[in-house]
Amino acid sequence: MEVASGEDEDEDIDWMERLRLITGWTLPDQRPDMDWAERESRLGTALPSDYKRMVQTFGKGAFDGFLDLNQEPWTDLGEDGLLIWAGTEHENLYCWRVDGGDPDH
């Protein structure tokens, strides 16, 4: 099996940098002004750092017109403990389960 040029070089790059490379993203951060402390306080939970980086980097929009990135997760935490961070054109929802632990794990 042949390895594509640059594949080995990208092994140490985190997934957000890989996403930048895959999408060809070269624009400056679209939402550098996000007040995450205020949002996390309102939601009553900390948010994953990679999600925050994705929102700050790409801002409002969709990947390939398919995956819509929520600028702020939403949910009824009392009901199911899920935070909805994205959705698709087919009305699929992508969520995290909030358990009070480290949101980066």
N, C-alpha and C positions, 0 to 999 in steps of 0.2 A: 504494500500500500504506500502510495506516495503522499508525503506531507505537503500541504499547500504552503507556499512561500509566506513566511511571517507567522505561521501558526504556532511554532515553538516560542517565538518572541512574545506572543500574547498570553502565554500561560500564567504569568505573574500579574496580569492586569485585572483589576476588579471588574465585576460585571457591569457597573455603570460605564466604565471606560470602554468595555467591549460593546455596549449598546451605542455609545457615541460613534465607535468605529463602524459598526454594522449599518447604522442609519446615515453615516456620512455627515453627522451633525458638526457644524463648525461655528454656529452662531454663539454669541455670548449667552450666559444664563438668562432665561426669560423671566424668572420670578425670584431674583436675589433678595427681594424685600419681604419675603414671607416671614411673618411673626409666629414662629413655631411654638414658642412658649405660651403665647395667648391661645393658640388653637388647641394645644395639648391640655391646657388648663380647662378650656371650655368642654373638651371631649372627656376629660377626667382620666386620661391615659397618655403615656408617652407613645410616640410614633417611631417606626423603624427609620434609622438614618438613611438607608438606601432609598426608601420611598421619598423622604424629604429631598434628597439629592436629585431624584428623578423629576419631581415637581419643579424644583428650582431651575434645573437644567432645561427641560422641555416646555414647561408652562402648560397652558391650556391647549388641548388638541387631542388627536388620535393617531395611533400608530397604524399606518397603511389604511386609514379610514375604518379600522376594525376595532381596535382596543382603545376605548376612551379612558384617559387618566383623570380621576377625580382630583380636583385641586385641594379638597379637604375630604377625608374619609367621612362617611355618614353611617348611622346605624341607630338601633335602639339597644344600647348595651344591656339594659335591664332584661330584655327578652332573650337574646341569644349570645351575647358577648362577642358578636362579629362586627368588624369594621370593614366596610365596603370601600375598596380603594380604586377599583376600575370596573368597567362593564363593556360588553360587546354589542355589536349591531344585532346579535341574536338574543339579546336580553340575558346573557350569562353574566353573573356577578363574580368578581374576584375579591376575596375577603381574607382578613387575619382574625384569628381568635385571640381576644384580649384575656390574658390570664393573670395580669399583675406582675409578671416577670419581665425580664429584659426584652424589649421589643425587637432587638437585633438577633434574637435567637429563636 
